[in-house]
């Protein structure tokens, strides 16, 4: 069995048994093909690689200038492949089980202020080629900020999830895991308005012989729903109109804003973890550092005993 066959069998198993998302499968495939190509250049294969071989590969990746996060991700792919190979008796050992990878450096997620989000939402209400598109764009942005959904979860929402004026929406996340996320009043209002316009458009399509869509945000794209790339470009355009620095606004930064603003408002970390769909609370704890930094800045700039204010007060007294 050649190495590419190993990869295909592994990816099929991840899709069928683990319910891995399409983007996860694509990432696994890219990383494993890179590993296999490196092995081939050394006259080796997946069946003959040892623990030392895998460690040498990570050293090679480091020498190529790949970040710690990228090297850690590639090791995860290799580990998962060899775990599968061992379970399926394609190998009698697992050479990756004790390989230690680099700990990716945790960076604070970029976020937006409440005022900046308000500006974005205001721009969204007037962005679009016609009134229907404007209702859709407003709904997209309101839902994203109100729920903290991943962009793939948002654009892929089934229309059935929006029926019945829900106070909570069912989201299908990574690995097929489902979670309920509450909707804010503005999000519910935007959703109802868009659903009415969407259904009217679909009725016209059906009269012309078209087919109904199961998605809340249908599109003629291959996926059947609004592509992530199109939504990304849309958000970037809204950011420019809202006079927010280029590069600071992405769909993911609105997810960060959702979590950070909730935490700053006193929400429990476990609740935020549930709404974001994270399996590990340590993934969510990084937001506490964002809020801590905001509090530190507030104290340094606004506290009456801060250096700046003390100097100002001394000047007045003189």
N, C-alpha and C positions, 0 to 999 in steps of 0.2 A: 504494500500500500504506500503510495507516494505521499509527500508532505501536504500537498494541496488537498488531497482526499481527506487527510486528517482534519484539516481546517474546515472543509465543507461539512463533515460529519459533526464536528464540534458546534459549528454555527447552527446547523439544523436542530441539534439537541437544545441549544440555548433558546431558540425560537419556540420550539414545541413544548419543552418541559419547564423551562425557567420563565417563559413569557417575556424574553428580552425585547426591548424596543428596537425599532429599525436602526436608529442612530447608534445604539449600543453595538448592534451586530456589525454595522459598517466600521465602527472604531476597532472592534476586535479583529475584523478581517484585515484592515490596513496594518495594524501592529503585528499581527502574526505573519503576514506575508513579508514584512520587513525582516523579521527574525529568521524566517525560512531562507530568504535571499542571502542573508549574512551567513547562515550555516552552509549553504551551497557553495559560497565562495571559499569556504574552508574545507570542502569535501566532506561535510557532515550532513546529518539529517535529524529530524525530530526523534527518530527511534534510537539514535546513537548519542545524542547530546547528554552531557552530564551536568552536575551542579556547577562545576568549574566552568563549563561552556557557557552556561547562562550568566554567570558572574562576569565572564569575559565580555559577553555581549553588552551588559550594562556599562562596563568600563568603556567599550567602544562608543556607546551612545553618549556617554559623558564627554568623550573626546571630540565628538561631533558638535558639541555645544548645545545639546538638547537640555531643556530645563529639568529640574528635579521632578516636577509634576508630570512631565511627559515620560520620563524614565520610569516613574512609579506606575503610570498607567500601562506602559508596555509590559512591565513585570506582572501586573495583574492579569493581562491577557495570556501571558505564557503560563502563569500558575493555573489559571482556569482550564487551559487546554490540557495541561498535564494531569490535572485532577480528573478530567473527563477520560483521558487516555488510560489512566490507572483504573478507574472504575469500570471501564469497558474492556479491560484486560488487553489493551493494545500495547501496554508496557507493564512489566512486573514491578516497576518502581516509579516513584515520582521525584525526578531530579530537582524540581523547583520548590519543594515543600519547605526547605530550610534556607532558601535564598533570601537575604535581607535587602530590601530596596531603600532608596533615599526617601527620607520623609519630606514630602512637598511642603514648601514654605507657605504658611497660611497668610494670605494677604487680606486686609480689611476690604470688604466689598464696598464699591462706590455706591453712594446713595444720593437721594434728592431731598430737598427740603419740602415741607408741606406746601409752601407758597409756590415752589416750582412745579409740583404736581398739579396744583390748582390751575396754573397757567397752561399746562399741557392739556388738561381736561377741557379747558375753555377753548383752546385751539381745535381740539378734536371735534367739537360741536359744529364747527364751520369748515371742516376739511372733508373734501369729497367732490366728485364731479357733479352730483345732484343731491337732492334731499334724501334719497334712499341711502346713498353711499355715506352721507353725513351721519345718518342714524346708525349705520353699521359701525362706522369708525368710533363714534361716541360709545357705543355698546362695548366694543373691543377694549377700549381704554378704561372704561369704568369697571368692567369685569376684571381686568388684569390687576388694577390697583386695589379693588375691593377684596380679591381672593388670594392674590399672590401666586396664581397658577404659573406653571412653566408655559412658555410660549407654545410648545407643541401640544400641551393639554388644552390650551385656550382655542387655538385654531381648529383642533380636531374634535371639539365638543359636539356630541350628537344633539340634534334639535329636540329629541325626546326629553333631554335633561332640563329644557327650558319651559316645558309645557306646564300649565296649571299655576302660573304666577308663584313659583317656588320662593320660599324664604331662605332655602339652602339649595345648593347645587351639587350634584354628584359628579366628582372628578375621577377619571381613571388615570392613574399615574404610572410611574415606572414599575415594571414587572407585573403590570395588570392590577396593581393594588388600587382599591377604590377608597375615597374619603369624601365626607360631606363638608362643604365650606359654606358658612353663612354669607348672605348677600346684604350689602348696605342698601338703604332706601334709594339713593341715586342709581346704584347698579340695577336694582329691580325695575326702576322706572325706565332706564335706558334699555334694558332687556325687553320689557314689554313693548316699547315703541319699535324696536328693531324687529321683533318677532312678527308684529302686525305687518310691517312693510315687507319683510322677507316672505311671509305667507302669500301676500298679495302678488308679489313677483312670481312666486312658484305657481300660483293659480294661472297666471297668464302663460307661463311656460307649458303647463299641462294642456291648456287649450290649443297650443300650437303643436302638440304632439311630443313634447319633451318629457323627460323622466323626473320624478321627484328626487330630492336629495335628502340624505339622512343627517346631514351636517347643519349645525346652526349657522355657520358662515360658509355657504356653498361657493364653489368656484369651478371654472372650466379646467382647472389644472388637473394633472394626472391623478393627484391624490383625492380629488373631489371636493376639497376644502381650500380655503385661503392658504397659500403657501407661507411658510415661516419667513422666507426671504422677502416676500412682498410686504408682510407686516413689519419687518425690521426696517425696510426703506421708508414705510409710512411713518413710523415712530421717529426716525431721523429727520424727516421733513417737518413733522410737528415740532420737534425740538428747535429747529432753526426758526420757525415762525414764533415760537415762544421765547426767543432770544436766550436760549440756554446753550452754554458752550458745547461745541461739536465734540462728540465722543463720550459725553457724560450720560447721554440718554440712550438706552437700549431697552428692549422688552425685559431683559433680566434685571436692569437697574430699577425698574418699577417693582419687580418682585422683592428686591432688596429694600426698597422704600416701604413697601407694605409691612415687612417684618420689623424694620427699624422703628417705624412710626408707631406700630402696635406696642413694641417693647417700651418705647419712650412714654407711651400713654398708660403704662402699668400692666399690660397683658402678661400672663404667665408664660414662661418659656416653653412649657410642655404643650400648651394650647397652640402656640405659634408653630412648634414642631409638627403637630398634627395637621394644621392647616396647610403648611408647606409641603407635607408629604415626605418628610425626612425620617428615615428609619432610626438614625442615631442622633441623640440630642446634642452631641458634641459638635455636629455640623451647624446647629443653630446658635450655639454659644458664642460664635464669632460676632454676632450682632450686639452682644453685650459690650464688646470692645468699642464698637461704633458709638453706642450711647455714652459709654464712659468718656470717650474722647470729646464728645459734644459737651458733656457736663464739665469736664476739665477746662475746656475753652471758655465756657460760660462763666465759671468761677474766676478765671484769670482776667477776663475782660470786664465783668460786671460787678464783682464783689467789691464792696466799699473799701476793703483793706488791701486790694490788689495794688501792685506797684504804680500802675498808671494813675489810678484814682487818688492814691496817697500823694503823688507828686502834684497832681492837679489841685488837690485840697490845700497843700502847703503853699502853692503859688497864690491861691486866693487869700490865704491868711496873711501873706506878706503884703 
